Amino acid sequence: MKLFSQYRGLRREIYILCFGRMVTNLGGMIWPVMTMILNQKLGFSAAEISYFFVAASLIMLPAHLVGGRLADRFNKKHIIVLCDGISILCYFASAAIPLGLTSIFLFISAGIFQSVEYPSYDALFADLSTTKDRERAYSLDYLGANLGLILSPTIAGLLFKNYLWLSFLINGISIGISTILIAVLIRDITPVADTGEEAEYQKTRDGESVFAILKQNPLILLYLLCATLYSASYGEFNFIMPLDMAAVHGDAGPVIFGTVTSLNCIIVVIFTPVITKLFVKMRDTGKMFTGRMLVLAGYILFVLFLGFIPSYYFAMLIFTWGEIFSTIAEGPYVSSRIPASHRGRINGLMSVAYTAITGVIDIIVGRLYDRSGSTVTWILVFGITLTSAAAALLLRALDKKAYPKLYFKEKAEETQNG
């Protein structure tokens, strides 16, 4: 209970948003098995699957930019409710028709509107928390999201063979419940007035373009390289890993992968409060580096013992520790270093960068997997992960000089102790 007490004292609206995210993810049953749907249900090769993911990502690119601009100009709650409403209709329609390219198209359409709302959702967590509380807020959001995901991948694996349509229906219902909660219970989204020394870099700067802000904050671009490479590396968890399991274990692959994904969520729920509490004094840049190295260790373990099912779960334990370190660091890092007036647009722009770079890497990975097999492909993934870790290490070295006021308390403690 002491671990969970660290989440006390946040704005009421943050708890509602977290609960809404949890309910939404209770029905998140399609993306975890999308690779297997395309491979086993529709007969796509690894390269064709990569083309599909890239095409879907390219379609969503404008949605991220539009969503970012809308988040900075209009009521964020209204954007979330409207986009969720359209997504729900798409999921219900997907459930009502036979599985095929049309149902996949409807699913992607739902994803487009969820991409539009994402900058609003992410910016709300920054708006409703002070700088000192932001890591706790993002940690709680991450915890709630994974509480919802604990059972859904396993259920998706069980429904995969004969009742896949039910996964689409449950997805729509869960988002519907979440949307009602947000629409009815969230009334005040007025940003928190943060006047502390650490909030200096978040002051509103209306009238300046996103590119002007980025020019004045070049380390955000280095962070973007670090984060996009990590995003591409992390994505192989849902791409190459299920393909390997299907190749080695046949029809049992979807069920095994579903249980591994559920374990991922269980580990997040158990260890997110622990890691947040134990490493509260570790800087977000240090957490990013630690996270990348743990993800790399998890992947290596998976590859070395491919075919030995118990090893998958131990590899997932290490991998998920890395995911936790990375996730609780990244949101607070960006929101503490950019003006509050530009959060939506910069989040949208970063989503575009994630999508573009991840898409290119997915194409390379998919073609390499078909031509050269699993081992060679994993070597490439290891290299991408290591490059992201190196970027995090460089970011750690440069950040203190670029944003000295974020280290004000640390300097004061050093002076006092010295």
C-alpha positions as CSV (number, residue, x, y, z in Angstrom):
1,M,0.0,0.0,0.0
2,K,2.9,2.4,0.7
3,L,3.9,1.9,-3.0
4,F,0.5,3.0,-4.2
5,S,0.3,5.9,-1.7
6,Q,2.9,7.7,-3.8
7,Y,0.1,8.4,-6.3
8,R,-2.0,10.4,-3.8
9,G,-2.5,14.2,-4.1
10,L,-2.9,14.3,-7.9
11,R,-5.7,16.2,-9.6
12,R,-9.1,14.3,-9.6
13,E,-9.2,14.5,-13.4
14,I,-5.9,12.6,-13.7
15,Y,-7.4,9.6,-11.8
16,I,-10.5,9.6,-14.1
17,L,-8.3,9.7,-17.2
18,C,-6.2,6.8,-15.9
19,F,-9.3,4.8,-15.1
20,G,-10.7,5.6,-18.6
21,R,-7.5,4.4,-20.1
22,M,-7.7,1.2,-18.1
23,V,-11.3,0.5,-19.2
24,T,-10.3,1.2,-22.9
25,N,-7.4,-1.3,-22.7
26,L,-9.6,-4.0,-21.2
27,G,-10.9,-4.4,-24.7
28,G,-7.6,-3.9,-26.5
29,M,-7.6,-7.3,-28.2
30,I,-6.8,-6.6,-31.9
31,W,-3.4,-4.9,-32.0
32,P,-1.7,-7.7,-29.9
33,V,-2.7,-10.3,-32.5
34,M,-2.7,-8.1,-35.6
35,T,0.5,-9.7,-37.0
36,M,-1.1,-13.2,-36.6
37,I,-4.4,-12.0,-38.2
38,L,-2.5,-10.8,-41.2
39,N,-0.2,-13.9,-41.3
40,Q,-2.5,-16.8,-40.4
41,K,-6.0,-15.5,-41.3
42,L,-5.2,-13.4,-44.4
43,G,-2.0,-15.2,-45.6
44,F,0.4,-12.2,-45.6
45,S,4.2,-12.8,-45.6
46,A,6.5,-10.9,-43.2
47,A,7.3,-8.4,-45.9
48,E,3.7,-7.8,-46.7
49,I,2.9,-7.4,-43.1
50,S,5.6,-4.7,-42.8
51,Y,4.1,-3.0,-45.9
52,F,0.7,-3.1,-44.2
53,F,2.0,-1.5,-41.0
54,V,3.8,1.2,-42.9
55,A,0.8,2.0,-45.1
56,A,-1.4,2.2,-42.0
57,S,1.2,4.4,-40.3
58,L,1.4,6.7,-43.4
59,I,-2.3,7.1,-43.4
60,M,-2.2,8.1,-39.7
61,L,0.6,10.7,-40.2
62,P,-1.7,13.7,-40.9
63,A,-3.9,12.6,-38.0
64,H,-1.0,13.2,-35.5
65,L,-0.4,16.7,-36.9
66,V,-4.0,17.6,-37.0
67,G,-4.5,16.2,-33.5
68,G,-1.6,18.3,-32.2
69,R,-2.9,21.5,-33.6
70,L,-6.4,20.8,-32.4
71,A,-5.1,20.1,-28.9
72,D,-3.4,23.5,-28.7
73,R,-6.5,25.4,-30.0
74,F,-9.6,23.7,-28.7
75,N,-11.1,21.9,-25.7
76,K,-9.1,18.7,-25.2
77,K,-11.9,16.8,-23.5
78,H,-14.3,17.5,-26.4
79,I,-11.7,16.3,-28.9
80,I,-11.2,13.0,-27.0
81,V,-15.0,12.3,-26.7
82,L,-15.7,13.1,-30.4
83,C,-12.8,11.0,-31.8
84,D,-13.7,8.1,-29.4
85,G,-17.3,8.2,-30.6
86,I,-16.2,7.7,-34.3
87,S,-13.8,4.9,-33.3
88,I,-16.5,3.0,-31.5
89,L,-18.7,3.0,-34.6
90,C,-15.8,1.6,-36.7
91,Y,-15.2,-1.2,-34.2
92,F,-18.8,-2.2,-34.1
93,A,-18.9,-2.3,-37.9
94,S,-15.8,-4.4,-38.0
95,A,-17.5,-6.9,-35.7
96,A,-20.6,-7.1,-37.8
97,I,-18.9,-8.1,-41.1
98,P,-16.8,-11.2,-42.1
99,L,-13.1,-10.8,-41.4
100,G,-11.3,-9.4,-44.5
101,L,-9.6,-6.3,-45.8
102,T,-12.8,-4.2,-45.2
103,S,-12.9,-5.0,-41.5
104,I,-9.1,-4.3,-41.3
105,F,-9.8,-1.0,-43.1
106,L,-12.4,-0.1,-40.5
107,F,-10.0,-0.9,-37.7
108,I,-7.4,1.3,-39.2
109,S,-10.0,4.1,-39.6
110,A,-10.7,3.8,-35.8
111,G,-6.9,4.1,-35.3
112,I,-6.8,7.3,-37.3
113,F,-9.3,9.0,-34.9
114,Q,-7.5,7.6,-31.9
115,S,-4.3,9.2,-33.3
116,V,-6.1,12.5,-33.6
117,E,-7.0,12.4,-29.9
118,Y,-3.6,11.2,-28.6
119,P,-1.9,14.6,-28.4
120,S,-4.9,15.9,-26.4
121,Y,-4.8,12.9,-24.0
122,D,-1.0,13.2,-23.5
123,A,-1.1,17.0,-23.1
124,L,-3.9,16.8,-20.5
125,F,-1.6,14.8,-18.2
126,A,1.0,17.5,-18.5
127,D,-1.5,20.3,-18.1
128,L,-3.1,18.8,-15.0
129,S,0.2,18.1,-13.1
130,T,3.0,20.2,-11.8
131,T,6.6,19.5,-12.8
132,K,7.4,17.8,-9.6
133,D,4.3,15.6,-9.8
134,R,4.5,14.8,-13.6
135,E,6.5,11.6,-13.3
136,R,3.9,10.2,-10.8
137,A,1.0,11.2,-13.2
138,Y,2.6,9.5,-16.2
139,S,3.5,6.5,-14.1
140,L,-0.1,6.2,-12.9
141,D,-1.4,6.5,-16.5
142,Y,1.0,3.7,-17.6
143,L,-0.1,1.6,-14.6
144,G,-3.8,2.0,-15.4
145,A,-3.3,1.3,-19.1
146,N,-1.5,-2.0,-18.3
147,L,-4.1,-3.0,-15.6
148,G,-6.6,-3.0,-18.5
149,L,-4.3,-5.0,-20.8
150,I,-3.5,-7.9,-18.4
151,L,-6.3,-10.2,-19.6
152,S,-7.1,-8.8,-23.1
153,P,-4.1,-10.3,-25.0
154,T,-4.7,-13.8,-23.6
155,I,-8.4,-13.5,-24.3
156,A,-7.6,-12.4,-27.8
157,G,-5.4,-15.4,-28.3
158,L,-8.2,-17.7,-27.1
159,L,-10.8,-16.0,-29.4
160,F,-8.4,-15.9,-32.3
161,K,-9.3,-19.1,-34.0
162,N,-13.1,-19.1,-34.0
163,Y,-14.4,-15.9,-32.4
164,L,-12.2,-13.1,-33.6
165,W,-15.2,-10.9,-34.4
166,L,-16.0,-10.8,-30.7
167,S,-12.6,-9.1,-30.1
168,F,-13.7,-6.2,-32.3
169,L,-17.0,-5.9,-30.4
170,I,-15.4,-5.9,-27.0
171,N,-13.0,-3.3,-28.1
172,G,-15.8,-1.0,-29.1
173,I,-17.7,-1.5,-25.9
174,S,-14.7,-0.8,-23.7
175,I,-13.9,2.4,-25.5
176,G,-17.6,3.4,-25.2
177,I,-17.5,3.0,-21.4
178,S,-14.3,5.0,-21.2
179,T,-15.8,7.8,-23.3
180,I,-18.9,8.0,-21.1
181,L,-16.7,8.2,-18.0
182,I,-14.6,11.1,-19.4
183,A,-17.6,12.9,-20.8
184,V,-19.6,12.8,-17.6
185,L,-17.0,13.0,-14.8
186,I,-14.3,15.3,-16.1
187,R,-15.5,18.9,-15.8
188,D,-12.4,21.0,-15.1
189,I,-9.4,20.8,-17.4
190,T,-7.9,24.2,-16.4
191,P,-4.1,23.7,-16.5
192,V,-2.3,23.7,-13.1
193,A,-0.5,26.9,-12.3
194,D,3.1,25.8,-11.9
195,T,5.3,28.7,-10.7
196,G,8.3,26.7,-9.4
197,E,11.9,27.2,-10.6
198,E,11.7,23.9,-12.6
199,A,8.7,25.3,-14.6
200,E,10.7,28.0,-16.2
201,Y,10.9,26.2,-19.6
202,Q,7.2,25.6,-19.7
203,K,6.0,29.2,-19.9
204,T,3.5,29.9,-22.6
205,R,5.0,31.4,-25.8
206,D,2.1,32.2,-28.1
207,G,2.9,33.4,-31.5
208,E,6.0,31.3,-32.0
209,S,6.0,28.4,-34.4
210,V,6.8,24.8,-33.4
211,F,10.0,24.9,-35.5
212,A,11.2,28.1,-33.7
213,I,10.7,26.3,-30.4
214,L,12.6,23.3,-31.6
215,K,15.4,25.5,-32.9
216,Q,15.8,27.0,-29.5
217,N,15.7,23.5,-27.9
218,P,18.0,21.3,-30.1
219,L,18.2,18.6,-27.5
220,I,14.6,17.8,-28.1
221,L,15.7,16.7,-31.6
222,L,18.3,14.4,-30.0
223,Y,15.7,13.1,-27.7
224,L,13.5,12.5,-30.7
225,L,16.2,10.4,-32.4
226,C,16.6,8.4,-29.1
227,A,12.9,7.9,-28.7
228,T,12.1,7.0,-32.3
229,L,14.8,4.4,-32.5
230,Y,13.6,2.9,-29.2
231,S,10.0,2.9,-30.6
232,A,11.1,1.0,-33.7
233,S,13.0,-1.5,-31.5
234,Y,10.2,-1.9,-29.1
235,G,7.7,-2.5,-31.9
236,E,9.5,-5.8,-32.8
237,F,7.9,-7.2,-29.7
238,N,4.6,-7.2,-31.7
239,F,6.1,-8.0,-35.1
240,I,9.1,-10.4,-35.2
241,M,8.4,-12.1,-31.9
242,P,4.9,-13.4,-32.8
243,L,6.2,-14.5,-36.2
244,D,9.0,-16.5,-34.5
245,M,6.5,-18.1,-32.1
246,A,4.1,-19.0,-35.0
247,A,7.0,-20.5,-37.0
248,V,8.2,-22.6,-34.1
249,H,5.0,-23.5,-32.3
250,G,2.4,-23.4,-35.1
251,D,-1.3,-23.1,-34.0
252,A,-0.2,-22.7,-30.4
253,G,1.8,-19.6,-31.3
254,P,-1.1,-17.1,-30.8
255,V,-2.0,-18.5,-27.4
256,I,1.6,-18.5,-26.2
257,F,2.1,-15.0,-27.5
258,G,-1.1,-13.8,-25.8
259,T,0.0,-15.2,-22.4
260,V,3.5,-13.6,-22.9
261,T,1.8,-10.2,-23.6
262,S,-0.5,-10.6,-20.6
263,L,2.6,-11.3,-18.5
264,N,4.1,-8.1,-19.8
265,C,1.1,-6.2,-18.4
266,I,1.2,-8.0,-15.1
267,I,4.9,-7.1,-14.7
268,V,4.1,-3.5,-15.5
269,V,1.3,-3.4,-12.8
270,I,3.6,-5.0,-10.2
271,F,6.8,-3.2,-10.9
272,T,5.8,0.3,-12.1
273,P,5.1,1.5,-8.5
274,V,8.3,-0.2,-7.3
275,I,10.5,1.3,-10.0
276,T,8.9,4.7,-9.7
277,K,9.5,4.7,-5.9
278,L,13.0,3.2,-5.8
279,F,14.4,5.3,-8.6
280,V,12.7,8.6,-7.9
281,K,16.1,10.3,-7.7
282,M,17.4,8.9,-11.0
283,R,17.2,11.5,-13.7
284,D,14.8,10.7,-16.7
285,T,17.8,10.5,-19.0
286,G,19.4,7.9,-16.8
287,K,16.1,5.9,-16.8
288,M,16.0,6.1,-20.6
289,F,19.5,4.5,-20.9
290,T,18.7,1.9,-18.3
291,G,15.5,1.0,-20.1
292,R,17.1,0.5,-23.5
293,M,19.7,-1.8,-22.1
294,L,17.2,-3.9,-20.3
295,V,15.0,-4.2,-23.4
296,L,18.1,-5.3,-25.3
297,A,18.9,-8.0,-22.7
298,G,15.3,-9.3,-22.9
299,Y,15.5,-9.6,-26.7
300,I,18.8,-11.4,-26.6
301,L,17.5,-13.9,-24.1
302,F,14.4,-14.6,-26.2
303,V,16.6,-15.2,-29.3
304,L,19.1,-17.4,-27.5
305,F,16.4,-19.7,-26.1
306,L,13.9,-19.6,-29.0
307,G,11.8,-22.8,-28.8
308,F,12.1,-23.2,-25.0
309,I,8.7,-21.7,-23.8
310,P,9.6,-21.0,-20.2
311,S,12.5,-18.7,-21.3
312,Y,10.0,-16.4,-23.1
313,Y,8.5,-15.4,-19.7
314,F,11.9,-14.7,-18.1
315,A,12.9,-12.7,-21.2
316,M,9.6,-10.8,-20.9
317,L,10.3,-9.9,-17.3
318,I,13.6,-8.3,-18.2
319,F,12.2,-6.6,-21.3
320,T,9.3,-5.2,-19.3
321,W,11.6,-3.7,-16.7
322,G,13.2,-1.9,-19.5
323,E,9.9,-0.7,-20.9
324,I,8.9,0.7,-17.5
325,F,12.1,2.7,-17.1
326,S,11.7,4.1,-20.6
327,T,8.0,4.9,-20.3
328,I,8.0,6.7,-17.0
329,A,10.9,8.9,-18.2
330,E,9.9,10.0,-21.7
331,G,6.6,11.9,-21.0
332,P,8.0,14.0,-18.2
333,Y,11.2,14.7,-20.1
334,V,9.5,16.4,-23.0
335,S,6.7,18.2,-21.1
336,S,9.2,19.8,-18.7
337,R,11.3,21.3,-21.5
338,I,8.8,22.8,-23.9
339,P,6.3,25.6,-23.5
340,A,2.8,24.5,-22.4
341,S,1.3,26.4,-25.4
342,H,3.1,24.0,-27.8
343,R,2.6,20.6,-26.1
344,G,-0.1,19.3,-28.5
345,R,1.7,20.3,-31.7
346,I,5.1,19.0,-30.5
347,N,3.5,15.7,-29.3
348,G,1.8,15.4,-32.7
349,L,5.1,16.2,-34.6
350,M,6.9,13.6,-32.5
351,S,4.2,11.0,-33.3
352,V,4.8,11.7,-37.0
353,A,8.6,11.1,-36.5
354,Y,7.9,7.9,-34.6
355,T,5.6,6.7,-37.3
356,A,7.9,7.6,-40.2
357,I,11.1,6.1,-38.7
358,T,9.3,3.0,-37.3
359,G,7.7,2.5,-40.7
360,V,11.0,2.5,-42.6
361,I,12.6,0.2,-40.1
362,D,9.5,-2.2,-40.3
363,I,9.9,-2.5,-44.1
364,I,13.6,-3.3,-43.7
365,V,13.0,-5.8,-40.9
366,G,10.1,-7.5,-42.8
367,R,12.1,-7.9,-46.0
368,L,15.2,-9.0,-44.1
369,Y,13.1,-11.6,-42.2
370,D,11.7,-13.1,-45.4
371,R,15.1,-13.2,-47.2
372,S,17.6,-14.0,-44.4
373,G,15.5,-15.4,-41.5
374,S,15.1,-14.6,-37.9
375,T,18.7,-14.6,-36.6
376,V,20.0,-12.0,-39.0
377,T,16.9,-9.8,-38.5
378,W,17.4,-9.9,-34.7
379,I,21.0,-8.7,-35.1
380,L,19.6,-5.6,-36.9
381,V,17.1,-5.0,-34.0
382,F,19.9,-5.3,-31.5
383,G,21.9,-2.7,-33.3
384,I,18.9,-0.3,-33.4
385,T,18.4,-0.8,-29.7
386,L,22.0,-0.1,-28.9
387,T,22.0,3.1,-31.0
388,S,19.0,4.3,-29.1
389,A,20.9,3.6,-25.8
390,A,23.9,5.5,-27.1
391,A,21.7,8.5,-27.9
392,A,20.2,8.4,-24.4
393,L,23.7,8.4,-22.9
394,L,24.7,11.4,-25.0
395,L,21.4,13.1,-24.0
396,R,22.2,12.5,-20.4
397,A,25.6,14.2,-20.8
398,L,24.3,17.3,-22.5
399,D,21.0,17.9,-20.7
400,K,22.3,19.5,-17.5
401,K,24.0,22.2,-19.5
402,A,21.0,22.9,-21.7
403,Y,18.4,23.0,-18.9
404,P,20.2,24.1,-15.7
405,K,17.1,25.2,-13.9
406,L,15.8,21.6,-13.9
407,Y,18.9,20.7,-11.8
408,F,18.5,23.6,-9.4
409,K,17.6,21.5,-6.4
410,E,20.3,19.0,-7.2
411,K,22.9,21.8,-7.2
412,A,21.5,23.2,-4.0
413,E,21.9,19.8,-2.3
414,E,25.5,19.5,-3.6
415,T,26.3,22.9,-2.2
416,Q,24.7,22.1,1.2
417,N,26.5,18.7,1.4
418,G,29.8,20.2,0.2
